Amino acid sequence: MSWVMPTIAGLFNVMETVTFIEFIEEEALQAVGLGIFMALRQRNTKMAWKGIIVYKDVLIPHLELIWTGIGWASPATLGCFYDFIQACKLNAEIYMELATAMAKK
């Protein structure tokens, strides 16, 4: 029975590590998202598209890979990060639409 508490502590460490990895990736998405937003506000479509490409082609797939690969190891945050991924995909669509419309003007 002495193995129970160390095992539980180990499981919590795994959960914390997975959540931290997902959180860092989330921060990268938010940082690039802010850059895209700022570029669009300044009507700088060149920089907006640079950000959009990294956002949708690199960062979102990377978070999805983390989520599908090890996200199950942190069940407390599984749903939250799924929702965040869906929100980022929608943001990418919105950013692309705005950048495209802005370039036509």
Secondary structure, DSSP 4 states (H G I P E B T S, - for coil): -TTHHHHHHHHHHHHHHHHHHHHHHHHHHHHHHHHHHHHHHTT-HHHHHHHHHHIIIIIHHHHHHHHHHHGGG-HHHHHHHHHHHHHHHHHHHHHHHHHHHHHH-
